[in-house]
């Protein structure tokens, strides 16, 4: 592994998981629907979209409103177990995520996982990767306030600072796919890249909008922190509009 160039502004990349690294949203939606229907209710696409990127506690509350007669903890455990089972059968990687993780790893850029999924699912996904890319893992069961609150991102930065006291918010880029996730990252002060997947995101001056991580590079992440347009073969490999 080489260390980043001395003049590089980028010290760490903070990654959302569901919808950004892995396309697990269909697994969550299937689990939600199965649970609601088992309790005699119906679960619509619009209802499912309300839960994308939200904390599991928030999601469980809406499932209770949809007729699920279980405690919050029981709902979370059920959903997590169903999604883990699906991931164990097939890990649905998002385009470009593993390639960018590998490039950052080889360049010595530290990575943190910042997800509202709980530890068991996060560990399952991390274990499926070929290398230990993530130095820090912040999960929904380790914070008191889930996304869109910035606590998870601020916690990740604090943990990274334990290994590098000079690291600050301005050295980090967050990669997110959902409305709550983007809101959390932006509120933390971290430079944010929105890569929408299930739910569209509008153009907004508070974050960069990429249609995919496919073809994206370290150079482009550095350019975001410097406030300049990246140049070279990797730049422009994917458009800046929502896909």
N, C-alpha and C positions, 0 to 999 in steps of 0.2 A: 504494500500500500504506500502511496506517496501522499504527502501532506499538501494542502492547498497552497497555491502561490502566495507569497507574503502579502501581495497587494490585493488578494481576493477579498471582497467584502462578505462572501458567503461562508459561514461557519457551520450552519445546521439547516436541515430541511425537516419540517414537521408535517407528517403525513396523516391524513384521515385514512381510515381503512375501508369501511363498507361503501362501495360505490366509487372509490378512488383507486385502491389497490386491487380489491376483489369485487366482483359484481354479485354481491350477496343479497342485494335488495329483493330480487325475486324469491329467494329462500325465505326472507323475513315475511314477505307478503303472503306466501303460501302457508307459512306457519300461523300467521294471524288469522287468515281465512279459516283454516282448519279448526282453530280454537274457538272462534266465534260461532261457526256452524255447529260445533259439538255442543254448544250451549243454546242452540236453537235460534241463533241470529243470522244475519247476513252481513257480509263485509264487501263494500264497494271499492272500486278503484280510487275514487276520490277520498274515501276514508283512509285507505292505505297510503296515499300520497301525503296525508297530514303527518304521518309518522316518520317520513324519510329524514334521517339526520338528527332526529330528536333523541333525548335520553330515554332509556328503557322505562324509567319510572313514569315519565310523561306518557309514553306509549301505552303502558299497562293501564293507566287511568282512563285513556280513551277506549281501550278494549273493555274495561268494566262498564263504561257508558253504553257500549254496544251490546251488553248483555252477558258478558263473561262473569260468572259467579265464583270468582277466585280472588284470593288476596294478591296484592301487587307482587310480592315475592314469588308466589306460585306461578303467576303469569310470566314473569321474567325468566324463571327457571325453565318453564315449558318451551317458550320461544327459543331461548338459547340452545337448549338440548336439540330441538328440531333443526336449527340452522347448523349446529356443529355436525350433526349426522349427515346433512346434505354436503357440507364442506369435505367431510371425510370420504364421501363418494366421488366428489369432483370439486377441485378448487377453481372457481371461475375468474381467472386473472383479467384485469382490465388492460387494454392495449397500452403498451409503452411503460407500464409501471415497473416491471421487473428490470427492464433495460435501463431505466433512469436510476433505479436503486443501485444497480451494478456500477454504473458510471460514477455515481456519487461515492460509493464505497472505495473504488479504485483511486479516486481523487482525494480521499481522506476527509470528505465532508461528512460530518456526523448526522445521523438520522434519528428522529423520535417518532413513535407511533402515538397518535392522539385520537382515540376512538371512544364512542359512547357504548360500544359493545363491552361486555365484561371480560375479565381475565381469561376464562376457559376458551372462549372463541378466539380472542386475540392470540393466545398461545398456539392454538391450532393453525392459524394462518401463518404466524411467524415461523413455526416449525416446518411449514411446507416450502419455505424459501431456501435457496441453496446455500446462503451464507447468513451469519448473524448480523444483518444490516442495522438492526435497531438497538442503539445503546440505551435508549430510554423508552419505556412503554407506559403510557397513561391511559387507563381504561375507565369506563363509566362507573365502576364500583370502587374507584379510588379517589373520586372527587365528590364534593357535596352538591355542586350545582352543575348540571349538564349543559351542553350546547343548547341554545345560543349564548349562554354565559361564557365569558372568556377563561374561567378558572382552569379548564383542562390545558389550554395552551400556555397560560402563565405558569402552571405547574411544570409543564415540560421544559420550559426555558429555565426555570429555577433548578431543575434536576441536571440539565446540561451545564449550568454554571458551576456545579460542584466539581466538574472536571476541567473547567476553563472559566475562572472568575472574570476574565475579560470579555466573555461572550455576552452580548446584549440583544435585546429585541431587534435592533437594527441590523443584526448579522443573520437573521433567520427569514426563511420563506416557508409559508404554509400552503399545502395543496389540499383542496377541499372540493366536494361535489354538490353539497346540499345548501339550502337556504340557511338552516340553523348553523351548520358548520362554518360557512363563509362568514356569517355574522359573528360567530365566536372568535374566529381568527382575526378578523378586522378589528373587533373590539379589544383584542389583546395588544394591538399595535404592530403585530407581525405583518410584513409584506405578504399579501395573499394572492394566490392563483386559484381561480374558480374553474373547475373542469366539470361542467354539469353533465349529468347522466340521465337519471330517471326524471328529475324535475328541472325544467328550464330556469335559467338565471338571466336577468337582464344585464345589459351593459351598465357599468357603474364605475365612476372614477375612483372608488375606494378599493378596487381590486382589478387584477388582470384577468381577462376571460380567454381561456384556451378551449378549443373544441375537443382536444385529446392530449394525452401525454405521449402518444406515439410520435417518434421523431424529435421529441424535445430533449434539451441537453443542459448540462451544467452551465455552459456559456450563456444560455438564455436566462437561467435563474440568477446568475451574477449580474446580468444586464438589468434585470428588474430592480435589484438593490441599488445599482448605480444610476438608474433612471435614464438609461440609454437604450437604443435599439440594437439588438444583437445582430452580428453579421457573420458570414461564413456559411459552409455547406449545411450545417444543422439548422440555422436560423430560417424561419419561414417554412419549415417542413410541414407544419400544421397551422391552419389558420387561427385567427384570434376570435372568430365568431362562434357562437354556440352550435354544438353538433347534437 
